């Protein structure tokens, strides 16, 4: 998150920060994000929160189950998520950000 915010600041890209770990997130927003990028991209399987889930929670994962888990535990949402027009950027890679904002 820090690297993404620093990159945005250094490149003069304005943004509005929403901490969904603190403020939560609506089911409709998660569903929309899943429609844009897929729940497989959005669900953070690399983090400790996912690793600590019971095997039953990890089994037979689908979009409905992934959304329910992300609503219950927002730490399961990969960060950062940057809504950029009709695009959604998930995760931070400087080259990817540069390519996305080069046309602006």
C-alpha angles and dihedrals in degrees: 000000000000092000093049094048091047091050092050092048093047091050096046095245111151117219142167115231119220117183102207090181087066104025099033129224134253123247090234091056092050091047090051091049090049089051090053102044107004128256090259090066095042098048111085104221093166097065129092092247091063093043090053093054117110114261089245090059091051095046123095093006116191135158095273093051093043092053091048091051093047090050091050094044113022090188085078090070111096111240143261105029112186119190105208112177107295091342129086120208113202120191125004126273116156094216091051092050091047091052092048095049098038091086095052 
